[in-house]
Amino acid sequence: MAEPAGDATVRPGLTPFDVTVMVVSIVLGVGIFQTPSLVAQHSGDATAFVLLWLLGGLITVTGALCYAELGSARPDAGGEYAFLREAYGRRLALLFAWARCAVTQPGAIAAAAFVAGDYAAVVAPLGAYGPGVYAFASVVLFTLVNHVGTTPGKWVQRGVEGITVLALLGILIAAFTVPAPPAPAGTPQATSLGGTGLAMMFVLLTYGGWNEAAYLSGELQDARRTMARALVVGVLVVVGVSLAINLAYLHVLGLDGIRESDAVGAAMMRAVAGSTGATITSVVVVLSALTTLNGLIITGARAYYALGRDVAAFRAIGTWRQRGATPANALLLQGAAAAVLVAFGTVTRVGFRAMAAYTAPVFWGFTLLIALSVHVFRRREAGGGGRPHYRVPFYPVTPAVFALGSLWVLWSSLFYAGWGSVVGVVVLLAGTPLLFLEPADRRR
């Protein structure tokens, strides 16, 4: 897996538009077609359902504002790893890098691959293990595309996302304009604090992925001035589109119809346009999931690269290949880890929901620390540190809202998400020996 040292320098080759497209394509790729039914099952009525999506959107926007300050002040291909290293020290950052490389990123890639595989199997069945075959092939294909270079991966992302956005707009227009049977009224049901927290976990999973923009800050042109615009615009777009799609689900299916559907997007279009509409929607979901998959592969490999750059034992994955401007070895290792999870999910039939539980507590635990790091850096700034070009508005309320939201989802995922969350925490703890490894010389 060795690469010639060539050039270990990350160069800014991405525009703010590239980063905005990446945010939109990652977030709109998977959850909006999978999680609304899970959120509806824990919503007392239609009003509560909509309020959960609005609250999740608010938490997401506050998170984007916090990340915009962090990323514009310290652009680095390591993203969140770099934030944690500067705020809390090398050891915690190494534990995060392990968590991202072994838990959150392979799990997220595998989850996106499973969605693509499930819907591809609806269009062109390949037997009992067909979804797994499609998922595995997707991981391999998009890893190889990005291994060739960042530019091919970027253009694949732009092209597929353009098709997907147009298709989503078509679905929304059809949902609100094509005559359909009146949606049945939702049946009110009692909810608990734990159930509401679990619903919020799925809401934020749907909005999740915007944080991946942090890993592109080291490649973003003039990141100190453009990071905030690229990230915040992308998040506002995805929150708006997600709300519109959920209102379309309510309009066509009603709350009970959402609760009872495992493929709510296909169910909505079947009600509007019959089996042809369901098939078209399945194709759109495949394309959308593939954009998420490609975006996660692009951004995820940067965390592997950062780990190899800073730890001597992993030096082989810390090389930045000049030809193609890509962390080539990191991409291969990440692809192998995701492929293993896909194979496991295919054989055991655990699929998307187990992958979501596997990643949730680890992801939100570190996200809580990143939210608090805004306060850490502000205190240093007051003591004579550098002032960032962009500052989060309404400080300290904005990072406090983001921190409280992260804490709520962390608690909910630990106590209500099932055995997958326990496995994720165990894998995280298995990485503690990394804390005692020797650092590598900085080669940036």
Summary of the structure (lengths in Angstrom):
residues: 444
radius of gyration: 20.8
end to end distance: 20.5
largest distance: 65.7
contacts: 1692
relative contact order: 0.21
helix: 78%
strand: 1%
